[in-house]
Amino acid sequence: MRELCEALIRCDGFKISNHQGVFAYICVKYPKLDLDWSFFEKIRTTRNRNKYEGSDISQQDWKAVELQMKLYVTTIHKALKP
């Protein structure tokens, strides 16, 4: 998700070095994509707990975000196409 968002940001000529900044930029600059900041924060904090605290991401946690994650990937991917 972050890599797709970063690709969109690079198309604007920018580079942002952290997840929160990347997702904030996408939400502010691309309101027509109708992406939810709260969802980005949810996946960002879950990722950080996993990466930095060693907290597992449960099957239940994944199932709770899987559909929206796939929808966002598709939406951002489409925004990258000319």
PDB file of N, CA, C and O in Angstrom, chain B, residues numbered from 101:
ATOM      1  N   MET B 101       0.832  -1.184   0.000  1.00  0.00           N
ATOM      2  CA  MET B 101       0.000   0.000   0.000  1.00  0.00           C
ATOM      3  C   MET B 101       0.878   1.250   0.000  1.00  0.00           C
ATOM      4  O   MET B 101       0.653   2.183  -0.771  1.00  0.00           O
ATOM      5  N   ARG B 102       1.871   1.250   0.871  1.00  0.00           N
ATOM      6  CA  ARG B 102       2.738   2.430   0.936  1.00  0.00           C
ATOM      7  C   ARG B 102       3.460   2.645  -0.387  1.00  0.00           C
ATOM      8  O   ARG B 102       3.571   3.781  -0.849  1.00  0.00           O
ATOM      9  N   GLU B 103       3.948   1.586  -0.995  1.00  0.00           N
ATOM     10  CA  GLU B 103       4.674   1.733  -2.256  1.00  0.00           C
ATOM     11  C   GLU B 103       3.786   2.313  -3.350  1.00  0.00           C
ATOM     12  O   GLU B 103       4.244   3.135  -4.144  1.00  0.00           O
ATOM     13  N   LEU B 104       2.538   1.904  -3.403  1.00  0.00           N
ATOM     14  CA  LEU B 104       1.619   2.482  -4.389  1.00  0.00           C
ATOM     15  C   LEU B 104       1.391   3.964  -4.102  1.00  0.00           C
ATOM     16  O   LEU B 104       1.393   4.792  -5.013  1.00  0.00           O
ATOM     17  N   CYS B 105       1.196   4.284  -2.831  1.00  0.00           N
ATOM     18  CA  CYS B 105       0.999   5.689  -2.457  1.00  0.00           C
ATOM     19  C   CYS B 105       2.246   6.513  -2.782  1.00  0.00           C
ATOM     20  O   CYS B 105       2.142   7.638  -3.272  1.00  0.00           O
ATOM     21  N   GLU B 106       3.414   5.952  -2.510  1.00  0.00           N
ATOM     22  CA  GLU B 106       4.654   6.666  -2.818  1.00  0.00           C
ATOM     23  C   GLU B 106       4.804   6.882  -4.329  1.00  0.00           C
ATOM     24  O   GLU B 106       5.296   7.925  -4.761  1.00  0.00           O
ATOM     25  N   ALA B 107       4.387   5.916  -5.116  1.00  0.00           N
ATOM     26  CA  ALA B 107       4.450   6.074  -6.571  1.00  0.00           C
ATOM     27  C   ALA B 107       3.571   7.239  -7.011  1.00  0.00           C
ATOM     28  O   ALA B 107       3.961   8.020  -7.879  1.00  0.00           O
ATOM     29  N   LEU B 108       2.395   7.356  -6.421  1.00  0.00           N
ATOM     30  CA  LEU B 108       1.489   8.455  -6.747  1.00  0.00           C
ATOM     31  C   LEU B 108       2.101   9.795  -6.339  1.00  0.00           C
ATOM     32  O   LEU B 108       1.982  10.783  -7.065  1.00  0.00           O
ATOM     33  N   ILE B 109       2.746   9.825  -5.195  1.00  0.00           N
ATOM     34  CA  ILE B 109       3.399  11.039  -4.720  1.00  0.00           C
ATOM     35  C   ILE B 109       4.565  11.416  -5.642  1.00  0.00           C
ATOM     36  O   ILE B 109       4.763  12.591  -5.949  1.00  0.00           O
ATOM     37  N   ARG B 110       5.322  10.428  -6.075  1.00  0.00           N
ATOM     38  CA  ARG B 110       6.447  10.704  -6.984  1.00  0.00           C
ATOM     39  C   ARG B 110       5.950  11.280  -8.305  1.00  0.00           C
ATOM     40  O   ARG B 110       6.643  12.083  -8.929  1.00  0.00           O
ATOM     41  N   CYS B 111       4.767  10.879  -8.731  1.00  0.00           N
ATOM     42  CA  CYS B 111       4.187  11.464  -9.950  1.00  0.00           C
ATOM     43  C   CYS B 111       3.959  12.964  -9.778  1.00  0.00           C
ATOM     44  O   CYS B 111       3.963  13.715 -10.754  1.00  0.00           O
ATOM     45  N   ASP B 112       3.762  13.394  -8.530  1.00  0.00           N
ATOM     46  CA  ASP B 112       3.606  14.823  -8.222  1.00  0.00           C
ATOM     47  C   ASP B 112       4.950  15.506  -8.002  1.00  0.00           C
ATOM     48  O   ASP B 112       5.004  16.714  -7.776  1.00  0.00           O
ATOM     49  N   GLY B 113       6.042  14.732  -8.067  1.00  0.00           N
ATOM     50  CA  GLY B 113       7.373  15.299  -7.905  1.00  0.00           C
ATOM     51  C   GLY B 113       7.857  15.390  -6.472  1.00  0.00           C
ATOM     52  O   GLY B 113       8.788  16.140  -6.178  1.00  0.00           O
ATOM     53  N   PHE B 114       7.233  14.633  -5.572  1.00  0.00           N
ATOM     54  CA  PHE B 114       7.608  14.678  -4.160  1.00  0.00           C
ATOM     55  C   PHE B 114       8.087  13.322  -3.681  1.00  0.00           C
ATOM     56  O   PHE B 114       7.872  12.295  -4.324  1.00  0.00           O
ATOM     57  N   LYS B 115       8.747  13.351  -2.522  1.00  0.00           N
ATOM     58  CA  LYS B 115       9.128  12.131  -1.826  1.00  0.00           C
ATOM     59  C   LYS B 115       8.910  12.379  -0.338  1.00  0.00           C
ATOM     60  O   LYS B 115       9.347  13.397   0.198  1.00  0.00           O
ATOM     61  N   ILE B 116       8.242  11.457   0.317  1.00  0.00           N
ATOM     62  CA  ILE B 116       7.964  11.571   1.747  1.00  0.00           C
ATOM     63  C   ILE B 116       8.535  10.320   2.413  1.00  0.00           C
ATOM     64  O   ILE B 116       8.356   9.209   1.912  1.00  0.00           O
ATOM     65  N   SER B 117       9.213  10.499   3.527  1.00  0.00           N
ATOM     66  CA  SER B 117       9.993   9.406   4.098  1.00  0.00           C
ATOM     67  C   SER B 117       9.303   8.582   5.186  1.00  0.00           C
ATOM     68  O   SER B 117       9.916   7.658   5.721  1.00  0.00           O
ATOM     69  N   ASN B 118       8.065   8.879   5.528  1.00  0.00           N
ATOM     70  CA  ASN B 118       7.425   8.068   6.563  1.00  0.00           C
ATOM     71  C   ASN B 118       5.979   7.733   6.189  1.00  0.00           C
ATOM     72  O   ASN B 118       5.342   8.445   5.412  1.00  0.00           O
ATOM     73  N   HIS B 119       5.484   6.650   6.753  1.00  0.00           N
ATOM     74  CA  HIS B 119       4.139   6.170   6.436  1.00  0.00           C
ATOM     75  C   HIS B 119       3.069   7.226   6.692  1.00  0.00           C
ATOM     76  O   HIS B 119       2.215   7.470   5.839  1.00  0.00           O
ATOM     77  N   GLN B 120       3.116   7.836   7.840  1.00  0.00           N
ATOM     78  CA  GLN B 120       2.085   8.794   8.215  1.00  0.00           C
ATOM     79  C   GLN B 120       2.040   9.967   7.238  1.00  0.00           C
ATOM     80  O   GLN B 120       0.962  10.399   6.832  1.00  0.00           O
ATOM     81  N   GLY B 121       3.198  10.473   6.867  1.00  0.00           N
ATOM     82  CA  GLY B 121       3.256  11.568   5.902  1.00  0.00           C
ATOM     83  C   GLY B 121       2.751  11.157   4.529  1.00  0.00           C
ATOM     84  O   GLY B 121       2.044  11.913   3.862  1.00  0.00           O
ATOM     85  N   VAL B 122       3.117   9.960   4.120  1.00  0.00           N
ATOM     86  CA  VAL B 122       2.660   9.436   2.819  1.00  0.00           C
ATOM     87  C   VAL B 122       1.137   9.359   2.787  1.00  0.00           C
ATOM     88  O   VAL B 122       0.499   9.835   1.849  1.00  0.00           O
ATOM     89  N   PHE B 123       0.568   8.755   3.823  1.00  0.00           N
ATOM     90  CA  PHE B 123      -0.882   8.581   3.840  1.00  0.00           C
ATOM     91  C   PHE B 123      -1.618   9.912   4.003  1.00  0.00           C
ATOM     92  O   PHE B 123      -2.686  10.108   3.423  1.00  0.00           O
ATOM     93  N   ALA B 124      -1.054  10.814   4.783  1.00  0.00           N
ATOM     94  CA  ALA B 124      -1.667  12.137   4.942  1.00  0.00           C
ATOM     95  C   ALA B 124      -1.686  12.875   3.600  1.00  0.00           C
ATOM     96  O   ALA B 124      -2.701  13.461   3.227  1.00  0.00           O
ATOM     97  N   TYR B 125      -0.578  12.844   2.887  1.00  0.00           N
ATOM     98  CA  TYR B 125      -0.495  13.502   1.589  1.00  0.00           C
ATOM     99  C   TYR B 125      -1.566  12.948   0.641  1.00  0.00           C
ATOM    100  O   TYR B 125      -2.268  13.712  -0.023  1.00  0.00           O
ATOM    101  N   ILE B 126      -1.684  11.635   0.582  1.00  0.00           N
ATOM    102  CA  ILE B 126      -2.653  11.000  -0.322  1.00  0.00           C
ATOM    103  C   ILE B 126      -4.074  11.431   0.033  1.00  0.00           C
ATOM    104  O   ILE B 126      -4.867  11.749  -0.853  1.00  0.00           O
ATOM    105  N   CYS B 127      -4.393  11.441   1.318  1.00  0.00           N
ATOM    106  CA  CYS B 127      -5.750  11.826   1.732  1.00  0.00           C
ATOM    107  C   CYS B 127      -6.061  13.289   1.409  1.00  0.00           C
ATOM    108  O   CYS B 127      -7.173  13.617   0.995  1.00  0.00           O
ATOM    109  N   VAL B 128      -5.070  14.163   1.601  1.00  0.00           N
ATOM    110  CA  VAL B 128      -5.280  15.595   1.371  1.00  0.00           C
ATOM    111  C   VAL B 128      -5.263  15.935  -0.118  1.00  0.00           C
ATOM    112  O   VAL B 128      -6.132  16.667  -0.592  1.00  0.00           O
ATOM    113  N   LYS B 129      -4.302  15.422  -0.847  1.00  0.00           N
ATOM    114  CA  LYS B 129      -4.127  15.791  -2.250  1.00  0.00           C
ATOM    115  C   LYS B 129      -5.048  15.044  -3.214  1.00  0.00           C
ATOM    116  O   LYS B 129      -5.266  15.493  -4.339  1.00  0.00           O
ATOM    117  N   TYR B 130      -5.581  13.922  -2.783  1.00  0.00           N
ATOM    118  CA  TYR B 130      -6.425  13.116  -3.661  1.00  0.00           C
ATOM    119  C   TYR B 130      -7.777  12.812  -3.013  1.00  0.00           C
ATOM    120  O   TYR B 130      -8.121  11.645  -2.821  1.00  0.00           O
ATOM    121  N   PRO B 131      -8.547  13.855  -2.675  1.00  0.00           N
ATOM    122  CA  PRO B 131      -9.834  13.617  -2.013  1.00  0.00           C
ATOM    123  C   PRO B 131     -10.828  12.844  -2.890  1.00  0.00           C
ATOM    124  O   PRO B 131     -11.718  12.169  -2.374  1.00  0.00           O
ATOM    125  N   LYS B 132     -10.675  12.944  -4.204  1.00  0.00           N
ATOM    126  CA  LYS B 132     -11.593  12.229  -5.100  1.00  0.00           C
ATOM    127  C   LYS B 132     -11.441  10.711  -5.008  1.00  0.00           C
ATOM    128  O   LYS B 132     -12.337   9.971  -5.415  1.00  0.00           O
ATOM    129  N   LEU B 133     -10.321  10.249  -4.480  1.00  0.00           N
ATOM    130  CA  LEU B 133     -10.135   8.803  -4.314  1.00  0.00           C
ATOM    131  C   LEU B 133     -10.953   8.276  -3.140  1.00  0.00           C
ATOM    132  O   LEU B 133     -11.135   7.066  -3.001  1.00  0.00           O
ATOM    133  N   ASP B 134     -11.446   9.179  -2.296  1.00  0.00           N
ATOM    134  CA  ASP B 134     -12.309   8.837  -1.161  1.00  0.00           C
ATOM    135  C   ASP B 134     -11.659   7.806  -0.236  1.00  0.00           C
ATOM    136  O   ASP B 134     -12.270   6.795   0.111  1.00  0.00           O
ATOM    137  N   LEU B 135     -10.402   8.079   0.158  1.00  0.00           N
ATOM    138  CA  LEU B 135      -9.667   7.196   1.045  1.00  0.00           C
ATOM    139  C   LEU B 135      -9.790   7.703   2.477  1.00  0.00           C
ATOM    140  O   LEU B 135      -9.748   8.909   2.722  1.00  0.00           O
ATOM    141  N   ASP B 136      -9.941   6.787   3.408  1.00  0.00           N
ATOM    142  CA  ASP B 136     -10.204   7.123   4.800  1.00  0.00           C
ATOM    143  C   ASP B 136      -8.915   7.182   5.619  1.00  0.00           C
ATOM    144  O   ASP B 136      -8.190   6.193   5.726  1.00  0.00           O
ATOM    145  N   TRP B 137      -8.641   8.353   6.193  1.00  0.00           N
ATOM    146  CA  TRP B 137      -7.453   8.539   7.017  1.00  0.00           C
ATOM    147  C   TRP B 137      -7.432   7.551   8.183  1.00  0.00           C
ATOM    148  O   TRP B 137      -6.373   7.027   8.527  1.00  0.00           O
ATOM    149  N   SER B 138      -8.573   7.295   8.786  1.00  0.00           N
ATOM    150  CA  SER B 138      -8.648   6.380   9.927  1.00  0.00           C
ATOM    151  C   SER B 138      -8.201   4.971   9.541  1.00  0.00           C
ATOM    152  O   SER B 138      -7.555   4.282  10.331  1.00  0.00           O
ATOM    153  N   PHE B 139      -8.542   4.549   8.338  1.00  0.00           N
ATOM    154  CA  PHE B 139      -8.107   3.233   7.878  1.00  0.00           C
ATOM    155  C   PHE B 139      -6.586   3.201   7.721  1.00  0.00           C
ATOM    156  O   PHE B 139      -5.933   2.248   8.148  1.00  0.00           O
ATOM    157  N   PHE B 140      -6.035   4.233   7.115  1.00  0.00           N
ATOM    158  CA  PHE B 140      -4.578   4.297   6.981  1.00  0.00           C
ATOM    159  C   PHE B 140      -3.898   4.270   8.345  1.00  0.00           C
ATOM    160  O   PHE B 140      -2.888   3.588   8.520  1.00  0.00           O
ATOM    161  N   GLU B 141      -4.434   4.994   9.298  1.00  0.00           N
ATOM    162  CA  GLU B 141      -3.857   5.002  10.646  1.00  0.00           C
ATOM    163  C   GLU B 141      -3.961   3.617  11.289  1.00  0.00           C
ATOM    164  O   GLU B 141      -3.041   3.179  11.979  1.00  0.00           O
ATOM    165  N   LYS B 142      -5.060   2.946  11.065  1.00  0.00           N
ATOM    166  CA  LYS B 142      -5.253   1.605  11.627  1.00  0.00           C
ATOM    167  C   LYS B 142      -4.200   0.637  11.080  1.00  0.00           C
ATOM    168  O   LYS B 142      -3.575  -0.097  11.845  1.00  0.00           O
ATOM    169  N   ILE B 143      -4.005   0.634   9.780  1.00  0.00           N
ATOM    170  CA  ILE B 143      -3.027  -0.306   9.222  1.00  0.00           C
ATOM    171  C   ILE B 143      -1.596   0.126   9.549  1.00  0.00           C
ATOM    172  O   ILE B 143      -0.716  -0.718   9.718  1.00  0.00           O
ATOM    173  N   ARG B 144      -1.365   1.426   9.638  1.00  0.00           N
ATOM    174  CA  ARG B 144      -0.029   1.919   9.978  1.00  0.00           C
ATOM    175  C   ARG B 144       0.352   1.530  11.396  1.00  0.00           C
ATOM    176  O   ARG B 144       1.457   1.040  11.631  1.00  0.00           O
ATOM    177  N   THR B 145      -0.549   1.743  12.337  1.00  0.00           N
ATOM    178  CA  THR B 145      -0.233   1.412  13.729  1.00  0.00           C
ATOM    179  C   THR B 145      -0.130  -0.101  13.936  1.00  0.00           C
ATOM    180  O   THR B 145       0.684  -0.560  14.738  1.00  0.00           O
ATOM    181  N   THR B 146      -0.935  -0.863  13.232  1.00  0.00           N
ATOM    182  CA  THR B 146      -0.832  -2.327  13.304  1.00  0.00           C
ATOM    183  C   THR B 146       0.519  -2.784  12.774  1.00  0.00           C
ATOM    184  O   THR B 146       1.170  -3.639  13.375  1.00  0.00           O
ATOM    185  N   ARG B 147       0.933  -2.222  11.663  1.00  0.00           N
ATOM    186  CA  ARG B 147       2.237  -2.546  11.076  1.00  0.00           C
ATOM    187  C   ARG B 147       3.361  -2.172  12.030  1.00  0.00           C
ATOM    188  O   ARG B 147       4.313  -2.934  12.202  1.00  0.00           O
ATOM    189  N   ASN B 148       3.252  -0.996  12.652  1.00  0.00           N
ATOM    190  CA  ASN B 148       4.296  -0.560  13.576  1.00  0.00           C
ATOM    191  C   ASN B 148       4.377  -1.465  14.804  1.00  0.00           C
ATOM    192  O   ASN B 148       5.474  -1.786  15.261  1.00  0.00           O
ATOM    193  N   ARG B 149       3.224  -1.882  15.343  1.00  0.00           N
ATOM    194  CA  ARG B 149       3.246  -2.797  16.489  1.00  0.00           C
ATOM    195  C   ARG B 149       3.921  -4.111  16.108  1.00  0.00           C
ATOM    196  O   ARG B 149       4.664  -4.688  16.901  1.00  0.00           O
ATOM    197  N   ASN B 150       3.655  -4.579  14.885  1.00  0.00           N
ATOM    198  CA  ASN B 150       4.271  -5.814  14.412  1.00  0.00           C
ATOM    199  C   ASN B 150       5.773  -5.629  14.214  1.00  0.00           C
ATOM    200  O   ASN B 150       6.571  -6.448  14.670  1.00  0.00           O
ATOM    201  N   LYS B 151       6.148  -4.562  13.542  1.00  0.00           N
ATOM    202  CA  LYS B 151       7.547  -4.337  13.179  1.00  0.00           C
ATOM    203  C   LYS B 151       8.431  -3.983  14.374  1.00  0.00           C
ATOM    204  O   LYS B 151       9.548  -4.488  14.490  1.00  0.00           O
ATOM    205  N   TYR B 152       7.941  -3.124  15.256  1.00  0.00           N
ATOM    206  CA  TYR B 152       8.779  -2.589  16.318  1.00  0.00           C
ATOM    207  C   TYR B 152       8.561  -3.224  17.689  1.00  0.00           C
ATOM    208  O   TYR B 152       9.442  -3.169  18.548  1.00  0.00           O
ATOM    209  N   GLU B 153       7.387  -3.827  17.896  1.00  0.00           N
ATOM    210  CA  GLU B 153       7.099  -4.437  19.192  1.00  0.00           C
ATOM    211  C   GLU B 153       6.990  -5.960  19.109  1.00  0.00           C
ATOM    212  O   GLU B 153       6.876  -6.629  20.135  1.00  0.00           O
ATOM    213  N   GLY B 154       7.023  -6.505  17.901  1.00  0.00           N
ATOM    214  CA  GLY B 154       6.926  -7.943  17.727  1.00  0.00           C
ATOM    215  C   GLY B 154       5.530  -8.497  17.916  1.00  0.00           C
ATOM    216  O   GLY B 154       5.360  -9.706  18.071  1.00  0.00           O
ATOM    217  N   SER B 155       4.531  -7.634  17.907  1.00  0.00           N
ATOM    218  CA  SER B 155       3.140  -8.057  18.067  1.00  0.00           C
ATOM    219  C   SER B 155       2.659  -8.762  16.801  1.00  0.00           C
ATOM    220  O   SER B 155       2.878  -8.282  15.688  1.00  0.00           O
ATOM    221  N   ASP B 156       2.009  -9.892  16.984  1.00  0.00           N
ATOM    222  CA  ASP B 156       1.495 -10.632  15.826  1.00  0.00           C
ATOM    223  C   ASP B 156       0.280  -9.941  15.215  1.00  0.00           C
ATOM    224  O   ASP B 156      -0.476  -9.250  15.898  1.00  0.00           O
ATOM    225  N   ILE B 157       0.117 -10.143  13.927  1.00  0.00           N
ATOM    226  CA  ILE B 157      -1.099  -9.710  13.241  1.00  0.00           C
ATOM    227  C   ILE B 157      -1.940 -10.963  13.083  1.00  0.00           C
ATOM    228  O   ILE B 157      -1.588 -11.867  12.324  1.00  0.00           O
ATOM    229  N   SER B 158      -3.037 -11.014  13.790  1.00  0.00           N
ATOM    230  CA  SER B 158      -3.859 -12.220  13.811  1.00  0.00           C
ATOM    231  C   SER B 158      -4.656 -12.367  12.510  1.00  0.00           C
ATOM    232  O   SER B 158      -4.845 -11.413  11.755  1.00  0.00           O
ATOM    233  N   GLN B 159      -5.098 -13.561  12.289  1.00  0.00           N
ATOM    234  CA  GLN B 159      -5.956 -13.844  11.128  1.00  0.00           C
ATOM    235  C   GLN B 159      -7.215 -12.977  11.196  1.00  0.00           C
ATOM    236  O   GLN B 159      -7.696 -12.479  10.178  1.00  0.00           O
ATOM    237  N   GLN B 160      -7.734 -12.806  12.399  1.00  0.00           N
ATOM    238  CA  GLN B 160      -8.934 -11.985  12.596  1.00  0.00           C
ATOM    239  C   GLN B 160      -8.648 -10.524  12.249  1.00  0.00           C
ATOM    240  O   GLN B 160      -9.473  -9.859  11.621  1.00  0.00           O
ATOM    241  N   ASP B 161      -7.477 -10.025  12.660  1.00  0.00           N
ATOM    242  CA  ASP B 161      -7.086  -8.643  12.329  1.00  0.00           C
ATOM    243  C   ASP B 161      -7.008  -8.462  10.819  1.00  0.00           C
ATOM    244  O   ASP B 161      -7.497  -7.469  10.280  1.00  0.00           O
ATOM    245  N   TRP B 162      -6.391  -9.427  10.139  1.00  0.00           N
ATOM    246  CA  TRP B 162      -6.244  -9.343   8.687  1.00  0.00           C
ATOM    247  C   TRP B 162      -7.607  -9.379   8.006  1.00  0.00           C
ATOM    248  O   TRP B 162      -7.873  -8.586   7.103  1.00  0.00           O
ATOM    249  N   LYS B 163      -8.472 -10.298   8.434  1.00  0.00           N
ATOM    250  CA  LYS B 163      -9.800 -10.423   7.823  1.00  0.00           C
ATOM    251  C   LYS B 163     -10.603  -9.132   7.986  1.00  0.00           C
ATOM    252  O   LYS B 163     -11.420  -8.793   7.130  1.00  0.00           O
ATOM    253  N   ALA B 164     -10.366  -8.416   9.086  1.00  0.00           N
ATOM    254  CA  ALA B 164     -11.099  -7.168   9.345  1.00  0.00           C
ATOM    255  C   ALA B 164     -10.734  -6.063   8.352  1.00  0.00           C
ATOM    256  O   ALA B 164     -11.528  -5.149   8.129  1.00  0.00           O
ATOM    257  N   VAL B 165      -9.533  -6.138   7.752  1.00  0.00           N
ATOM    258  CA  VAL B 165      -9.100  -5.075   6.841  1.00  0.00           C
ATOM    259  C   VAL B 165      -8.880  -5.560   5.407  1.00  0.00           C
ATOM    260  O   VAL B 165      -8.647  -4.749   4.511  1.00  0.00           O
ATOM    261  N   GLU B 166      -8.951  -6.850   5.187  1.00  0.00           N
ATOM    262  CA  GLU B 166      -8.590  -7.426   3.886  1.00  0.00           C
ATOM    263  C   GLU B 166      -9.363  -6.816   2.721  1.00  0.00           C
ATOM    264  O   GLU B 166      -8.755  -6.406   1.732  1.00  0.00           O
ATOM    265  N   LEU B 167     -10.673  -6.750   2.816  1.00  0.00           N
ATOM    266  CA  LEU B 167     -11.484  -6.234   1.712  1.00  0.00           C
ATOM    267  C   LEU B 167     -11.173  -4.770   1.424  1.00  0.00           C
ATOM    268  O   LEU B 167     -10.995  -4.385   0.269  1.00  0.00           O
ATOM    269  N   GLN B 168     -11.108  -3.956   2.474  1.00  0.00           N
ATOM    270  CA  GLN B 168     -10.815  -2.535   2.279  1.00  0.00           C
ATOM    271  C   GLN B 168      -9.398  -2.344   1.747  1.00  0.00           C
ATOM    272  O   GLN B 168      -9.159  -1.461   0.924  1.00  0.00           O
ATOM    273  N   MET B 169      -8.461  -3.164   2.210  1.00  0.00           N
ATOM    274  CA  MET B 169      -7.082  -3.094   1.728  1.00  0.00           C
ATOM    275  C   MET B 169      -7.045  -3.365   0.223  1.00  0.00           C
ATOM    276  O   MET B 169      -6.396  -2.632  -0.523  1.00  0.00           O
ATOM    277  N   LYS B 170      -7.727  -4.401  -0.218  1.00  0.00           N
ATOM    278  CA  LYS B 170      -7.750  -4.742  -1.647  1.00  0.00           C
ATOM    279  C   LYS B 170      -8.408  -3.626  -2.455  1.00  0.00           C
ATOM    280  O   LYS B 170      -7.946  -3.296  -3.548  1.00  0.00           O
ATOM    281  N   LEU B 171      -9.473  -3.050  -1.928  1.00  0.00           N
ATOM    282  CA  LEU B 171     -10.154  -1.944  -2.604  1.00  0.00           C
ATOM    283  C   LEU B 171      -9.223  -0.736  -2.734  1.00  0.00           C
ATOM    284  O   LEU B 171      -9.172  -0.110  -3.792  1.00  0.00           O
ATOM    285  N   TYR B 172      -8.495  -0.407  -1.680  1.00  0.00           N
ATOM    286  CA  TYR B 172      -7.580   0.721  -1.720  1.00  0.00           C
ATOM    287  C   TYR B 172      -6.436   0.475  -2.698  1.00  0.00           C
ATOM    288  O   TYR B 172      -6.048   1.377  -3.440  1.00  0.00           O
ATOM    289  N   VAL B 173      -5.900  -0.729  -2.701  1.00  0.00           N
ATOM    290  CA  VAL B 173      -4.827  -1.057  -3.651  1.00  0.00           C
ATOM    291  C   VAL B 173      -5.327  -0.858  -5.074  1.00  0.00           C
ATOM    292  O   VAL B 173      -4.634  -0.258  -5.895  1.00  0.00           O
ATOM    293  N   THR B 174      -6.512  -1.350  -5.372  1.00  0.00           N
ATOM    294  CA  THR B 174      -7.085  -1.196  -6.710  1.00  0.00           C
ATOM    295  C   THR B 174      -7.311   0.273  -7.044  1.00  0.00           C
ATOM    296  O   THR B 174      -6.991   0.715  -8.148  1.00  0.00           O
ATOM    297  N   THR B 175      -7.855   1.025  -6.109  1.00  0.00           N
ATOM    298  CA  THR B 175      -8.149   2.447  -6.316  1.00  0.00           C
ATOM    299  C   THR B 175      -6.871   3.244  -6.589  1.00  0.00           C
ATOM    300  O   THR B 175      -6.823   4.052  -7.517  1.00  0.00           O
ATOM    301  N   ILE B 176      -5.850   3.015  -5.788  1.00  0.00           N
ATOM    302  CA  ILE B 176      -4.601   3.757  -5.953  1.00  0.00           C
ATOM    303  C   ILE B 176      -3.885   3.327  -7.242  1.00  0.00           C
ATOM    304  O   ILE B 176      -3.297   4.150  -7.944  1.00  0.00           O
ATOM    305  N   HIS B 177      -3.945   2.047  -7.532  1.00  0.00           N
ATOM    306  CA  HIS B 177      -3.343   1.536  -8.762  1.00  0.00           C
ATOM    307  C   HIS B 177      -3.985   2.196  -9.984  1.00  0.00           C
ATOM    308  O   HIS B 177      -3.284   2.592 -10.915  1.00  0.00           O
ATOM    309  N   LYS B 178      -5.306   2.315  -9.982  1.00  0.00           N
ATOM    310  CA  LYS B 178      -6.018   2.969 -11.091  1.00  0.00           C
ATOM    311  C   LYS B 178      -5.623   4.448 -11.212  1.00  0.00           C
ATOM    312  O   LYS B 178      -5.521   4.981 -12.317  1.00  0.00           O
ATOM    313  N   ALA B 179      -5.404   5.094 -10.078  1.00  0.00           N
ATOM    314  CA  ALA B 179      -5.017   6.512 -10.097  1.00  0.00           C
ATOM    315  C   ALA B 179      -3.634   6.698 -10.718  1.00  0.00           C
ATOM    316  O   ALA B 179      -3.317   7.778 -11.216  1.00  0.00           O
ATOM    317  N   LEU B 180      -2.823   5.664 -10.690  1.00  0.00           N
ATOM    318  CA  LEU B 180      -1.483   5.739 -11.273  1.00  0.00           C
ATOM    319  C   LEU B 180      -1.487   5.595 -12.779  1.00  0.00           C
ATOM    320  O   LEU B 180      -0.534   6.001 -13.445  1.00  0.00           O
ATOM    321  N   LYS B 181      -2.547   5.024 -13.323  1.00  0.00           N
ATOM    322  CA  LYS B 181      -2.604   4.819 -14.780  1.00  0.00           C
ATOM    323  C   LYS B 181      -2.977   6.113 -15.472  1.00  0.00           C
ATOM    324  O   LYS B 181      -3.843   6.848 -14.997  1.00  0.00           O
ATOM    325  N   PRO B 182      -2.327   6.399 -16.598  1.00  0.00           N
ATOM    326  CA  PRO B 182      -2.619   7.654 -17.306  1.00  0.00           C
ATOM    327  C   PRO B 182      -4.009   7.688 -17.912  1.00  0.00           C
ATOM    328  O   PRO B 182      -4.387   8.681 -18.534  1.00  0.00           O
TER     329      PRO B 182
END
